[in-house]
Structure formats: C-alpha cells, structure tokens
C-alpha cells in the first residue's frame, strides 16, 4: 500500500518537475525520458541479473511490447507538452476520464460486458466532456489524446504476458534508438538544450529517466501485492493532485461551466466504481471467468 501511494503521489507531482526542464521542448524531454529510462532499467536488470529473461522474450511478445511502447511514448510526449503549456487541469482531466476510456476499449476489443448502471455512468462522462468542451471553448483534444493513448497502452499490456520489469525495459529499449536519433539531430541542428544551459539543466534532463522509472517500479511492486480494486482507487490520487497543482500553484482558473463538467466526470467515475462493485456484477464476472482489468501507470 505504501508503495502504491508513493507511486501515484509521485505521478501527481509530475507537473512540478517537467517545467524545470525548460527551455527544452516536449520532444527533447520525451527523448531524454526514454534514453535515460533505458539506462536506469539496464542498471536494474544488471543488479537483478535478469538480462537472460529479456533476451528470452519471444517474437510475438516483442510485437506487443513495441505497440505498448508507441502509445506510452505518445502519452508521455503529449503530457509534457500539456503541462509545460500551462494546461495542467487539461492533463488532470485526461487521467480522470482515462479509466472510462479503458472500459470502452474493453467492451470494443475484449467484448467485456457492462451493467446498465455502468453504461449510464459512461454516458454521463460523455455528457461531461461535452460540457467541458463548451466551457473551454474548444474540444479538450489533449485530454482525450492522453486518455486514449494510455487506454490503448493498457490494451497492449493486457495482451502481453511478460514480467513488468522485463516488459518496461523492452518498451524503452525498442524506442530508444529513435529517441537517441532525435536527440542527436536536435544537438546537431542547435535546437537541443542538453549542453549549453549549465550543468544543472543537463542533470535535470538525465534525472528525467530516474523520475520516470521509480514510480513505475513502485507501482509494479504494489500491483502484485494489493487488490486490484485498491490499485484502481489509488489511481485517482493523480488527477486530484494535478488539479490542485494547476489551480493553486500554476494559477489556472475554471469557470462555472468547467466546474460543472469536472463535477459530472467525478460523479460518473464514482457511479461506475460503485456499479462495478455490486454483488450481481461480481457473480456474473466469476461465472464468465473474466480476467481482472489491467491498470497501468503512465
């Protein structure tokens, strides 16, 4: 439980870290996150003596790993761009609606069944997004991209039957060559900031790998030892902390319509959670032999 709370709390304070990496842009930050995450995971595998496990992953699993890597990389990049653009509440919205997006993907891809109250909760969330669109004056594109990309990441992770540490190492390994090429290109064209902005800036970019990996490892430790329902509830620490950061620290403001939209989202999430915990639902799930949904971090 301590590891789970620590993981989600660290993710909740990500909006405090990534602005420190400016003047690096979102793509450069993403490239550094991937490359230095691979360095950290290489150290982890060396300490655990698990390189053989990585090299024994079959070809089909590498396909799922690559798909997961594409979507989580997109999620990381869009998240950094959103936060560093001063739109922290939009990032919080993305991770608030993410569980409901994952549910819809489960219905569409894995043929999972929902109860009528759960469908009503999903419908309420759709209405809430419409209200927020009216409040923002534009469709919350970045929020939806964050939710959908992470939802699709969960789809690939659900298909993957590999240990979380090995899977995560594989994910950063398959995209690291592209990230390294990007960083070299930025450096060659003078658009990169890794050098020329002081040792502190360079150290922060390197630290982005550690900042990325630590909560993921804490999450993997917790997910194997506490009930999945508890993990699902803990994940709401992230949007709550991010929303608080956006409103209190960044100074973002929400008008009445936006507050209504966020309230509807939270009502939908709570309603869906309560509906999913009903005895009738649990009985049907047990009868059908459904597997637990995958709850993965960003």
VODREN-828344 format. One line per field, with one value per residue (C-alpha): residue number from 1; residue in three letters; x, y, z. Coordinates in pm, whole numbers, plus 50000, padded with zeros to 5 digits. Layout:
<rs>
n <- c(NUM ...)
res <- c(ALA ...)
u <- c(X ...)
v <- c(Y ...)
w <- c(Z ...)
</rs>
This chain:
<rs>
n <- c(1 2 3 4 5 6 7 8 9 10 11 12 13 14 15 16 17 18 19 20 21 22 23 24 25 26 27 28 29 30 31 32 33 34 35 36 37 38 39 40 41 42 43 44 45 46 47 48 49 50 51 52 53 54 55 56 57 58 59 60 61 62 63 64 65 66 67 68 69 70 71 72 73 74 75 76 77 78 79 80 81 82 83 84 85 86 87 88 89 90 91 92 93 94 95 96 97 98 99 100 101 102 103 104 105 106 107 108 109 110 111 112 113 114 115 116 117 118 119 120 121 122 123 124 125 126 127 128 129 130 131 132 133 134 135 136 137 138 139 140 141 142 143 144 145 146 147 148 149 150 151 152 153 154 155 156 157 158 159 160 161 162 163 164 165 166 167 168 169 170 171 172 173 174 175 176 177 178 179 180 181 182 183 184 185 186 187 188 189 190 191 192 193 194 195 196 197 198 199 200 201 202 203 204 205 206 207 208 209 210 211 212 213 214 215 216 217 218 219 220 221 222 223 224 225 226 227 228 229 230 231 232 233 234 235 236 237 238 239 240 241 242 243 244 245 246 247 248 249 250 251 252 253 254 255 256 257 258 259 260 261 262 263 264 265 266 267 268 269 270 271 272 273 274 275 276 277 278 279 280 281 282 283 284 285 286 287 288 289 290 291 292 293 294 295 296 297 298)
res <- c(UNK UNK UNK UNK UNK UNK UNK UNK UNK UNK UNK UNK UNK UNK UNK UNK UNK UNK UNK UNK UNK UNK UNK UNK UNK UNK UNK UNK UNK UNK UNK UNK UNK UNK UNK UNK UNK UNK UNK UNK UNK UNK UNK UNK UNK UNK UNK UNK UNK UNK UNK UNK UNK UNK UNK UNK UNK UNK UNK UNK UNK UNK UNK UNK UNK UNK UNK UNK UNK UNK UNK UNK UNK UNK UNK UNK UNK UNK UNK UNK UNK UNK UNK UNK UNK UNK UNK UNK UNK UNK UNK UNK UNK UNK UNK UNK UNK UNK UNK UNK UNK UNK UNK UNK UNK UNK UNK UNK UNK UNK UNK UNK UNK UNK UNK UNK UNK UNK UNK UNK UNK UNK UNK UNK UNK UNK UNK UNK UNK UNK UNK UNK UNK UNK UNK UNK UNK UNK UNK UNK UNK UNK UNK UNK UNK UNK UNK UNK UNK UNK UNK UNK UNK UNK UNK UNK UNK UNK UNK UNK UNK UNK UNK UNK UNK UNK UNK UNK UNK UNK UNK UNK UNK UNK UNK UNK UNK UNK UNK UNK UNK UNK UNK UNK UNK UNK UNK UNK UNK UNK UNK UNK UNK UNK UNK UNK UNK UNK UNK UNK UNK UNK UNK UNK UNK UNK UNK UNK UNK UNK UNK UNK UNK UNK UNK UNK UNK UNK UNK UNK UNK UNK UNK UNK UNK UNK UNK UNK UNK UNK UNK UNK UNK UNK UNK UNK UNK UNK UNK UNK UNK UNK UNK UNK UNK UNK UNK UNK UNK UNK UNK UNK UNK UNK UNK UNK UNK UNK UNK UNK UNK UNK UNK UNK UNK UNK UNK UNK UNK UNK UNK UNK UNK UNK UNK UNK UNK UNK UNK UNK UNK UNK UNK UNK UNK UNK UNK UNK UNK UNK UNK UNK UNK UNK UNK UNK UNK UNK)
u <- c(50000 50284 50449 50121 50051 50409 50389 50066 50180 50497 50291 50061 50353 50490 50355 50608 50903 50872 50856 51200 51336 51261 51384 51388 51079 50839 51013 51356 51221 51049 51374 51566 51299 51326 51706 51779 51497 51673 51998 51822 51649 51980 52123 51818 51847 52219 52159 51878 52077 51779 51930 51866 51492 51488 51668 51434 51119 50952 50890 50513 50565 50812 50531 50305 50593 50655 50287 50280 50598 50448 50138 50310 50569 50289 50126 50449 50514 50162 50161 50485 50357 50026 50185 50458 50196 50032 49729 49766 49391 49351 49613 49421 49102 49276 49373 49031 48845 49114 48952 48624 48805 48974 48633 48504 48813 48749 48395 48504 48817 48778 48397 48368 48016 47884 47581 47313 47428 47781 47657 47470 47792 47980 47701 47727 48101 48032 47790 48055 48310 48050 48001 48378 48402 48155 48344 48687 48550 48717 48716 48960 49178 49487 49284 49125 49463 49608 49316 49301 49677 49703 49394 49548 49870 49666 49523 49871 49981 49680 49784 50143 50240 50579 50708 50651 51023 51116 50823 50913 51277 51165 50934 51206 51460 51258 51202 51540 51712 51452 51482 51862 51848 51612 51843 52147 51956 51848 52205 52345 52096 52148 51789 51886 51944 52132 52452 52495 52244 52452 52529 52207 51992 52186 52149 51774 51737 51934 51722 51407 51486 51500 51185 51010 51126 51094 50713 50671 50876 50689 50364 50476 50573 50237 50017 50144 50068 49743 49395 49333 49029 49258 49500 49210 49104 49459 49499 49266 49538 49698 49422 49336 49695 49737 49413 49522 49861 49704 49461 49676 50032 50002 49707 49472 49109 48793 48463 48125 48064 48404 48342 48011 48188 48451 48181 47992 48312 48369 48006 48040 48363 48216 47895 48088 48309 48012 47824 48124 48142 47785 47738 47546 47832 48088 47880 47848 48219 48306 48066 48207 48567 48661 49017 49098 49139 49490 49568 49895 50073 50195)
v <- c(50000 50240 50168 50227 50557 50666 50581 50773 51065 51097 51094 51353 51592 51547 51895 52034 51858 51890 52272 52264 52109 52417 52559 52200 52133 51843 51627 51676 51596 51285 51172 51217 51035 50733 50720 50772 50537 50268 50345 50311 49986 49848 49906 49741 49433 49410 49425 49167 48954 48931 49008 48648 48698 48996 48810 48511 48713 48560 48742 48776 48939 49184 49291 49370 49544 49764 49862 49944 50150 50356 50451 50517 50734 50933 50968 51090 51344 51488 51502 51701 51938 51987 52053 52280 52478 52572 52346 52123 52093 51953 51690 51611 51575 51325 51100 51138 51008 50750 50466 50515 50516 50192 50048 50136 49980 49668 49650 49710 49495 49231 49200 49281 49339 49634 49659 49916 50148 50135 50230 50522 50631 50617 50819 51077 51105 51172 51448 51588 51607 51799 52041 52088 52150 52433 52562 52558 52695 52406 52029 51903 51739 51699 51542 51292 51206 51142 50919 50727 50676 50543 50331 50174 50125 49923 49714 49611 49548 49325 49115 49096 48805 48930 49027 49404 49482 49295 49449 49801 49750 49621 49919 50179 49964 49943 50319 50426 50422 50667 50883 50885 50977 51263 51394 51374 51559 51831 51867 51882 52149 52360 52309 52088 52217 51924 52125 52499 52565 52473 52155 52185 52169 51870 51692 51752 51603 51298 51274 51252 50884 50814 51020 50811 50471 50499 50536 50263 50019 50118 50058 49717 49620 49736 49589 49238 49266 49460 49400 49541 49730 49912 49992 50132 50363 50481 50598 50892 51042 51156 51377 51520 51630 51755 51952 52105 52196 52358 52565 52657 52677 52742 52974 52827 52927 52729 52900 52774 52559 52389 52318 52156 51945 51823 51752 51539 51349 51267 51163 50933 50781 50724 50580 50345 50228 50158 49979 49757 49651 49522 49154 49081 49211 49014 48695 48741 48813 48498 48291 48430 48384 48740 48842 49147 49465 49598 49911 50059 50382 50648)
w <- c(50000 50087 49752 49567 49741 49679 49308 49247 49461 49254 48933 49085 49128 48775 48682 48932 48767 48390 48376 48542 48220 48011 47777 47645 47432 47472 47209 47362 47708 47571 47406 47730 47932 47702 47673 48041 48144 47942 48126 48463 48360 48232 48579 48738 48516 48591 48967 48942 48694 48459 48118 48014 48079 47844 47565 47602 47520 47213 46885 46936 47276 47121 46886 47181 47359 47056 47034 47405 47366 47082 47280 47612 47433 47270 47610 47771 47496 47495 47875 47889 47620 47805 48144 48011 47819 48148 48091 48395 48452 48099 48184 48504 48300 48071 48359 48517 48211 48129 48331 48144 47810 47914 47991 47643 47485 47690 47553 47193 47186 47455 47441 47811 47937 48135 48356 48280 48564 48424 48076 48234 48404 48073 47910 48186 48121 47752 47853 48088 47805 47605 47893 47926 47552 47595 47900 47737 47411 47229 47235 47507 47245 47462 47744 47506 47347 47693 47789 47460 47426 47780 47727 47415 47609 47857 47571 47457 47816 47871 47572 47693 47915 48034 48378 48438 48483 48165 47978 48080 47983 47645 47593 47640 47452 47129 47106 47247 46903 46769 47081 47059 46689 46774 47045 46816 46544 46787 46904 46550 46442 46752 46866 47159 47511 47667 47659 47673 47952 48251 48442 48640 48327 48197 48531 48532 48183 48293 48609 48394 48340 48712 48770 48504 48627 49008 49026 48762 48970 49287 49103 48977 49334 49473 49198 49276 49647 49697 49549 49202 49333 49575 49292 49090 49370 49437 49078 49145 49362 49034 48886 49229 49292 48935 48954 49285 49137 48833 49038 49338 49205 48831 48888 48628 48658 48583 48513 48636 48327 48360 48728 48633 48372 48617 48876 48623 48542 48908 48956 48654 48789 49136 48991 48764 49050 49279 49000 48932 49298 49314 49419 49098 48886 49086 49046 48668 48637 48829 48617 48293 48402 48315 48396 48602 48400 48354 48549 48425 48502 48266)
</rs>
